[in-house]
Amino acid sequence: ADPMSVPRLGAGSMGGMLALPPGNGPHQVGCTDVMVGHTRQGLFLRLFYPCLPRAGATEPLWIPRSEYCAGLADVTLGRRWCSALLSIAIGSCKVPVSWNGPFKPRSNGYPLIIFSHGLGAFRTLYSSLCTELASWGFVVAALEHRDHSAATTYFCTAEAGTEEWIPFQRVPQGQKEFYFRNKQVHQRAQECVRALRLFQGIASGDSVPNILHQHWDLSVLKDSLDLTKAAVMGHSFGGVTAVLALVKEPSFRCAVALDAWMFPLENLLYPEVPKPVLFINTEKFQTPESIAKMKRLSSRNSQTRIVTVLGTVHEDQTDFAFLPGKLFSRVFGKRGTLDPHKALAITSRAALAFLQRHLRLEEQFAQWDELLEGVGDSVVPDAPFCRSHL
């Protein structure tokens, strides 16, 4: 499709063309951005958390800056010059959460989820899922990886006001994709571990300055995190990142891998995955090779589960599922037949049931245990597959 013909539609309920759903859990949700360190070895994440109600709360932009539109145009359309069109279409869309909203303390501590984005994505593109999880009582740290797999990202150098941008990088000509992606997945998994270390430091009373100066003090988390209940989660490239993070960090109790792209993980590591994984696949993405790798893990751990949500495509596990059909199809091609709100409900409930089981939560999420066995409308065990490209 000619990207010049992307329609300019009227504003939706949240402004712009996208209307992301609010969380369905008992907690209101706040979010803030956190950047620590002045080098690439620091961390950048968006934090979603239960918050207190606040009159006149503002909502953050879904695409935080115009540079991200340029990165998305390059990755999804192959034409960076389309960024102005994307900015018109989605630049004013907002996330239905309270920006820098007051944190809601909890004496017995919230469980923590570290979230890893997919190839060509960034920290805000899973806001619907992260909001849903936070509304049920989780603190969710959505990372923005610095391995050149994000559509774009940046860090702030020690020199005042100076930003250094890290662009998306395709596999260099003449280099085998496996070796390029394998190096990236190890960096990504290590960033997940460093994120957990960040919150362990905060819980221990370390002073962690947020160099973005959001006027949101990270120390409010000190007595409200239960880091014995930490999980790692991700989509696509982030899904396999979550699996590898289990190998690198014993403190992660389990992983949830959404439509995981298993290709970058070396075979030697499969016997080393020590904890249970929930694989939630879409119907139109996986390959026989990828499924075989998942089944290899499930054969070694009886608590690992593989389910497929019928009527869904790869992008249905991202916020893009909530774009109007015409724009979605111009950018991504054929969309899934399952309503995106239902797909989000199935994915989040299956994840919550799995997290309750393996983080030993005192919640009511076991009501959705059947989803873990592939029981229920639109859900099947294991995984049908269809060859596709990432």
Secondary structure as UniProt FT lines:
FT   HELIX           3..5
FT   TURN            13..14
FT   STRAND          28..36
FT   TURN            40..41
FT   STRAND          43..51
FT   TURN            55..56
FT   HELIX           66..72
FT   HELIX           73..77
FT   HELIX           80..82
FT   HELIX           83..90
FT   TURN            91..92
FT   STRAND          98..99
FT   TURN            107..108
FT   STRAND          110..116
FT   TURN            119..120
FT   TURN            123..126
FT   HELIX           127..135
FT   TURN            136..137
FT   STRAND          139..143
FT   STRAND          152..156
FT   TURN            160..161
FT   STRAND          163..167
FT   TURN            173..174
FT   HELIX           177..203
FT   TURN            204..205
FT   TURN            211..212
FT   HELIX           218..221
FT   TURN            222..223
FT   STRAND          225..235
FT   HELIX           237..248
FT   TURN            250..251
FT   STRAND          252..258
FT   TURN            263..264
FT   HELIX           267..272
FT   STRAND          277..282
FT   TURN            283..285
FT   HELIX           288..300
FT   TURN            302..303
FT   STRAND          305..309
FT   TURN            310..311
FT   HELIX           314..317
FT   HELIX           319..322
FT   HELIX           325..332
FT   HELIX           340..359
FT   HELIX           365..373
FT   TURN            377..378
FT   STRAND          379..381
//
